[in-house]
């Protein structure tokens, strides 16, 4: 886990997790299950180990992943 962010619900129900392999996961807080995942490798390409997502944020409209 490299980046954590709240979405439009301000983390009431879900938290978003970015990992160093350029995936973002939507975690349902009540069940602890991943309900969706995004593979950013099609956007950023493959990166070396430990060189992927390092930060994640949501500004109310857009998602930003620092790689």
DSSP file (Angstrom, degrees, kcal/mol; ACC not computed):
  #  RESIDUE AA STRUCTURE BP1 BP2  ACC     N-H-->O    O-->H-N    N-H-->O    O-->H-N    TCO  KAPPA ALPHA  PHI   PSI    X-CA   Y-CA   Z-CA
    1    1 A X              0   0    0      0, 0.0    18,-0.2     0, 0.0     3,-0.1   0.000 360.0 360.0 360.0 126.1    0.0    0.0    0.0
    2    2 A X        +     0   0    0     16,-3.4     2,-0.4     1,-0.3    17,-0.2   0.656 360.0  28.4-120.3 -28.0    1.5    3.3   -1.1
    3    3 A X  E     -A   18   0A   0     15,-1.8    15,-3.3    52,-0.2     2,-0.4  -1.000  55.9-169.5-141.5 139.0   -1.4    5.8   -1.3
    4    4 A X  E     +A   17   0A   0     -2,-0.4     2,-0.3    52,-0.2    52,-0.3  -0.970  15.4 166.2-124.7 141.8   -4.7    6.1    0.5
    5    5 A X  E     -A   16   0A   0     11,-2.0    11,-2.8    -2,-0.4     2,-0.3  -0.994  30.5-126.6-152.2 155.2   -7.5    8.5   -0.4
    6    6 A X        -     0   0    0     -2,-0.3    52,-0.2     9,-0.2     9,-0.1  -0.777  24.8-149.2 -96.5 147.4  -11.2    9.2    0.3
    7    7 A X    >   -     0   0    0      7,-0.4     3,-1.8    -2,-0.3    -1,-0.1   0.017  52.2 -56.8 -93.9-152.9  -13.7    9.5   -2.6
    8    8 A X  T 3  S+     0   0    0      1,-0.3    -2,-0.0     2,-0.1    50,-0.0   0.648 132.8  61.3 -68.2 -15.2  -16.8   11.6   -2.8
    9    9 A X  T >  S-     0   0    0      5,-0.1     3,-1.6     0, 0.0    -1,-0.3   0.319 108.7-121.5 -92.8   9.9  -18.2   10.0    0.4
   10   10 A X  T <   -     0   0    0     -3,-1.8    -2,-0.1     1,-0.3    -4,-0.1   0.839  68.3 -59.5  53.9  37.6  -15.3   11.2    2.5
   11   11 A X  T 3  S+     0   0    0      3,-0.2    -1,-0.3    -4,-0.1    -3,-0.1   0.660 102.2 131.3  68.1  19.8  -14.4    7.6    3.5
   12   12 A X  S <  S-     0   0    0     -3,-1.6    -2,-0.1     1,-0.1     3,-0.1   0.908  92.1  -0.5 -65.6 -40.4  -17.8    7.0    5.0
   13   13 A X  S    S+     0   0    0      1,-0.3    16,-2.8    16,-0.1    17,-0.5   0.656 131.5  34.9-120.1 -28.6  -18.2    3.7    3.1
   14   14 A X  E     - B   0  28A   0     14,-0.2    -7,-0.4    15,-0.1     2,-0.4  -0.930  50.8-163.5-134.2 152.6  -15.1    3.2    1.0
   15   15 A X  E     - B   0  27A   0     12,-1.9    12,-3.0    -2,-0.3     2,-0.4  -0.984  19.3-137.4-131.0 146.4  -11.4    3.9    1.0
   16   16 A X  E     -AB   5  26A   0    -11,-2.8   -11,-2.0    -2,-0.4     2,-0.5  -0.883  17.0-164.2-109.8 134.1   -9.2    3.9   -2.1
   17   17 A X  E     -AB   4  25A   0      8,-2.5     8,-2.9    -2,-0.4     2,-0.4  -0.965   5.1-160.7-123.8 127.4   -5.8    2.2   -2.0
   18   18 A X  E     -AB   3  24A   0    -15,-3.3   -16,-3.4    -2,-0.5   -15,-1.8  -0.886  12.4-160.3-103.7 138.3   -2.9    2.7   -4.5
   19   19 A X    >   -     0   0    0      4,-2.4     3,-1.6    -2,-0.4    34,-0.8  -0.733  32.6-106.6-115.3 168.5   -0.2    0.1   -4.6
   20   20 A X  T 3  S+     0   0    0      1,-0.3    32,-0.5    -2,-0.2    31,-0.4   0.491 114.1  66.1 -74.3  -1.2    3.4    0.2   -6.0
   21   21 A X  T 3  S-     0   0    0      2,-0.1    -1,-0.3    31,-0.1    20,-0.2   0.193 120.0-102.3-102.8  14.9    2.4   -1.9   -9.0
   22   22 A X  S <  S+     0   0    0     -3,-1.6    18,-2.9     1,-0.3    19,-0.5   0.837  78.9 128.9  70.0  38.7    0.1    0.8  -10.3
   23   23 A X  E     - C   0  39A   0     -4,-0.4    -4,-2.4    16,-0.2     2,-0.4  -0.931  42.6-155.5-114.8 146.4   -3.3   -0.6   -9.3
   24   24 A X  E     -BC  18  38A   0     14,-2.3    14,-2.9    -2,-0.4     2,-0.4  -0.990  12.6-161.3-119.5 133.1   -5.9    1.3   -7.3
   25   25 A X  E     -BC  17  37A   0     -8,-2.9    -8,-2.5    -2,-0.4     2,-0.7  -0.904  14.7-142.8-116.7 140.6   -8.4   -0.6   -5.3
   26   26 A X  E     -BC  16  36A   0     10,-2.9     9,-2.9    -2,-0.4    10,-0.9  -0.917  23.4-161.1 -99.8 115.5  -11.8    0.4   -3.9
   27   27 A X  E     -BC  15  34A   0    -12,-3.0   -12,-1.9    -2,-0.7     2,-0.6  -0.875  13.6-139.9-104.6 122.7  -12.2   -1.1   -0.4
   28   28 A X  E  >  -B   14   0A   0      5,-2.8     4,-2.7    -2,-0.5     5,-0.5  -0.713  13.1-154.8 -77.6 116.6  -15.7   -1.5    1.1
   29   29 A X  T  4 S+     0   0    0    -16,-2.8    -1,-0.2    -2,-0.6   -15,-0.1   0.815  87.4  53.9 -68.0 -30.5  -15.1   -0.6    4.8
   30   30 A X  T  4 S+     0   0    0    -17,-0.5    -1,-0.2     1,-0.2   -16,-0.1   0.874 123.6  24.4 -73.9 -35.3  -18.0   -2.5    6.1
   31   31 A X  T  4 S-     0   0    0      2,-0.2    -2,-0.2    -3,-0.2    -1,-0.2   0.680  94.3-131.8-100.6 -20.8  -17.1   -5.8    4.5
   32   32 A X     <  +     0   0    0     -4,-2.7     2,-0.3     1,-0.3    -3,-0.2   0.604  63.1 133.3  77.4  11.2  -13.3   -5.4    4.1
   33   33 A X        -     0   0    0     -5,-0.5    -5,-2.8     1,-0.0     2,-0.6  -0.704  64.2-117.8 -99.6 147.2  -13.7   -6.5    0.5
   34   34 A X  E     -C   27   0A   0     -2,-0.3    -7,-0.2    -7,-0.2     3,-0.1  -0.720  31.0-179.9 -76.3 121.8  -12.2   -5.0   -2.7
   35   35 A X  E     +     0   0A   0     -9,-2.9     2,-0.3    -2,-0.6    -1,-0.1   0.587  63.9   7.4-102.8 -12.7  -15.2   -4.0   -4.8
   36   36 A X  E     -C   26   0A   0    -10,-0.9   -10,-2.9     2,-0.0     2,-0.3  -0.972  59.8-163.0-162.0 151.5  -13.4   -2.6   -7.8
   37   37 A X  E     -C   25   0A   0     -2,-0.3     2,-0.4   -12,-0.2   -12,-0.2  -0.999   5.8-155.2-141.7 146.0   -9.9   -2.2   -9.1
   38   38 A X  E     -C   24   0A   0    -14,-2.9   -14,-2.3    -2,-0.3     2,-0.7  -0.964   9.7-148.3-118.5 133.8   -8.2   -0.1  -11.7
   39   39 A X  E >   -C   23   0A   0     -2,-0.4     3,-0.7   -16,-0.2   -16,-0.2  -0.897  13.1-177.0-102.3 108.0   -5.1   -1.1  -13.6
   40   40 A X  T >>  +     0   0    0    -18,-2.9     4,-2.7    -2,-0.7     3,-1.6   0.465  61.8  94.7 -85.5  -1.1   -3.1    2.1  -14.4
   41   41 A X  H 3> S+     0   0    0    -19,-0.5     4,-2.1     1,-0.3    -1,-0.2   0.816  78.4  60.5 -61.7 -28.6   -0.4    0.2  -16.3
   42   42 A X  H <4 S+     0   0    0     -3,-0.7    -1,-0.3     1,-0.2    -2,-0.1   0.730 113.7  37.6 -69.6 -19.3   -2.2    0.9  -19.5
   43   43 A X  H <4 S+     0   0    0     -3,-1.6    -2,-0.2     2,-0.1    -1,-0.2   0.855 132.0  23.2 -93.9 -46.1   -1.8    4.7  -18.8
   44   44 A X  H  < S-     0   0    0     -4,-2.7    -3,-0.2     1,-0.3    -2,-0.2   0.538  98.8-134.0-102.9  -8.6    1.7    4.8  -17.3
   45   45 A X     <  -     0   0    0     -4,-2.1     2,-0.3    -5,-0.4    -1,-0.3  -0.264  48.7 -37.3  80.8-176.0    3.3    1.6  -18.6
   46   46 A X        -     0   0    0     -4,-0.1     2,-0.3    -2,-0.1   -24,-0.1  -0.635  61.3-163.7 -83.1 141.0    5.3   -0.8  -16.6
   47   47 A X        -     0   0    0     -2,-0.3     5,-0.1   -27,-0.1     3,-0.1  -0.855  27.5 -93.6-120.6 159.0    7.5    0.6  -13.8
   48   48 A X    >   -     0   0    0     -2,-0.3     3,-1.8     3,-0.2     4,-0.1  -0.284  60.9 -76.3 -64.0 155.9   10.3   -0.9  -11.9
   49   49 A X  T 3  S+     0   0    0      1,-0.3    -1,-0.2     2,-0.1   -28,-0.1  -0.287 121.8  14.1 -53.8 136.6    9.5   -2.5   -8.6
   50   50 A X  T 3  S+     0   0    0    -30,-0.2    -1,-0.3    -3,-0.1   -29,-0.1   0.707 106.6  93.2  65.8  24.0    8.9    0.1   -5.9
   51   51 A X    <   +     0   0    0     -3,-1.8    -3,-0.2   -31,-0.4    -2,-0.1   0.166  65.6  87.4-125.4  15.5    8.7    2.9   -8.6
   52   52 A X  S    S-     0   0    0    -32,-0.5   -32,-0.2     1,-0.3   -31,-0.1   0.251  88.5  -6.4 -92.0-143.3    4.9    2.9   -9.0
   53   53 A X        +     0   0    0    -34,-0.8    -1,-0.3     1,-0.2    14,-0.2  -0.242  54.1 165.4 -55.0 130.5    2.1    4.8   -7.2
   54   54 A X        +     0   0    0     12,-3.4     2,-0.3     1,-0.4    13,-0.2   0.476  65.5  20.5-120.9 -14.7    3.5    6.7   -4.2
   55   55 A X  E     -D   66   0B   0     11,-1.2    11,-2.0   -52,-0.1    -1,-0.4  -0.991  57.5-168.0-154.7 157.1    0.5    9.0   -3.6
   56   56 A X  E     +D   65   0B   0    -52,-0.3     2,-0.3    -2,-0.3   -52,-0.2  -0.987  13.4 163.1-150.0 134.7   -3.2    9.2   -4.3
   57   57 A X  E     -D   64   0B   0      7,-2.2     7,-2.7    -2,-0.3     2,-0.4  -0.983  23.2-148.8-151.0 160.9   -5.7   12.0   -3.9
   58   58 A X  E     -D   63   0B   0     -2,-0.3     5,-0.2     5,-0.2   -52,-0.1  -1.000   1.2-166.8-132.3 128.0   -9.2   13.1   -5.0
   59   59 A X        -     0   0    0      3,-2.2     4,-0.1    -2,-0.4   -52,-0.1   0.273  60.7 -89.8-100.3  12.4  -10.2   16.7   -5.5
   60   60 A X  S    S+     0   0    0      2,-0.3     3,-0.1     1,-0.1   -52,-0.0   0.117 122.3  32.9 101.7 -20.7  -13.9   16.2   -5.7
   61   61 A X  S    S+     0   0    0      1,-0.4     2,-0.3     0, 0.0    -1,-0.1   0.590 116.6  37.8-128.4 -47.2  -13.8   15.8   -9.5
   62   62 A X        -     0   0    0      2,-0.0    -3,-2.2     0, 0.0     2,-0.4  -0.813  64.2-134.7-118.3 152.4  -10.5   14.1  -10.5
   63   63 A X  E     -D   58   0B   0     -2,-0.3     2,-0.4    -5,-0.2    -5,-0.2  -0.828  19.3-163.7 -99.0 142.8   -8.3   11.4   -9.2
   64   64 A X  E     -D   57   0B   0     -7,-2.7    -7,-2.2    -2,-0.4     2,-0.5  -0.997   5.0-170.0-129.3 129.3   -4.5   12.0   -9.1
   65   65 A X  E     -D   56   0B   0     -2,-0.4     2,-0.6    -9,-0.2    -9,-0.2  -0.979  15.8-143.8-119.0 121.9   -1.9    9.3   -8.6
   66   66 A X  E      D   55   0B   0    -11,-2.0   -12,-3.4    -2,-0.5   -11,-1.2  -0.753 360.0 360.0 -85.9 122.5    1.7   10.3   -8.0
   67   67 A X              0   0    0     -2,-0.6    -1,-0.2   -14,-0.2   -14,-0.0   0.322 360.0 360.0-124.1 360.0    4.1    7.9   -9.7
